[in-house]
Amino acid sequence: MGYAAQQASRMHRPLRIAAALLFFILLAAPALAGRAKCTDCPRDSRGRIARDDKAIREFKRVNPKPSDCHRCEVDHIVPLHRGGADHPSDIQWLRRDVHHMR
C-alpha cells in the first residue's frame, strides 16, 4: 500500500468508527429500552414493586405445579418491572433454569 493510500485509510478511520458506533447504538437501543424500570408501579415500604401474595397463592391453588416439573417456579409473563401484575392471567409455571435466564 502506497503512502497516499495509507493517508486516505487514516482519514476514513474516524468515519468508520463513527459508523460502527451508530450501528451499535441503533441495534442496542431497543434492547436497552426494554430494560427500563417501571416508574409508576406501586411500591412497598422498601421501594420494591408491591407483590400480591394472595393472588400468587390463588394461582397455585387453581394451577398446581405440574407433576413432571420438580424445579418449577412461578413466573410473570409480563415482568413486574415492565408493568406486569400479580394476577393469575399474568402468571405461569416455568422451569427454574429457564426462569433465571429470562
N, C-alpha and C positions, 0 to 999 in steps of 0.2 A: 504494500500500500504506500503510495507516494505521500509527500508532505501535505499537498493540497487536500488529498482525501482524508488524511488524519485530522486536519484542521476542521474540515466540514463535519466529520464524525463528532468531534468535540463540541462543535456549535449546536448540533442537534441533540446531544445528550440531555440537556435540561428539558427540552421538549418531550423527549421520550419518557423521562422520569415524571414529568407533569401529567402526561397522558396515562401512564401506568397508575399514578395516584388517583386520578379522576376515575379511571375504570374501576379501581378497587373500591372507592367511595360509593360509586353507583351500585356496585354489586353488594357491598356490605350494609348500606343504609337500610334496606328493607329488613334485613335480619336483625340489625341493632334496634330498629324502631319497634320490632315485635317484642323486645325485652323490656320495654318501658314499664315502669311500675304504675299500678293503679293509684291515682292521687285522690279519687273520690270514693274509694271503698271504705265501708265502716271499719273503724279500728278499735282495738281493745285498749286497756289502760297502759299496756306496754308498747303501743304503737304498731302491733301486729294486726294483720287482717282478722277481723272478728270471725269466729267459727261458730257454727250452729251444731253442737254435738247431738242434739235431739234429732235433727234431720239425718245425720250420719247413722245414728242408731236405728232409725226408721228404715233407712236404705238397707242396712244389714239384716233387719228383721224380714223385710219383704223379699230381699235378694240374698239368700245365704251364700256364703263363699262356695264356689264350685268345688266338688269333692276331689277333682283331679288337680287342683291348684293349692298346694300346701304353702307356698310362699307368695301369696297374693296380698295386695294392699288396695285400699280404697284410693281411687284416683279421680280427680276432677277433670272432666273432658275439656272444659274451658278453665284454665288455671285461675285460681283466686286472684293472683296479681294482675290478671288481664280482665277482671270483672266477672269471673265465674262465681257461682253461688253454691252454698251447701244445700242443694236441692236434689232430690232423687233423679231428676231428669238430667243433671249435670255430673252424676257420679257413676263410676263403673269399677269393676274389679280388674286389676292389672297385675301381671307378674312383677315381683319386686325388681328384678334386673331391668325390665323394660321401663318400669315406673321411674327408676333413678336415672335412666338415660334421657327421659323427657325433660 
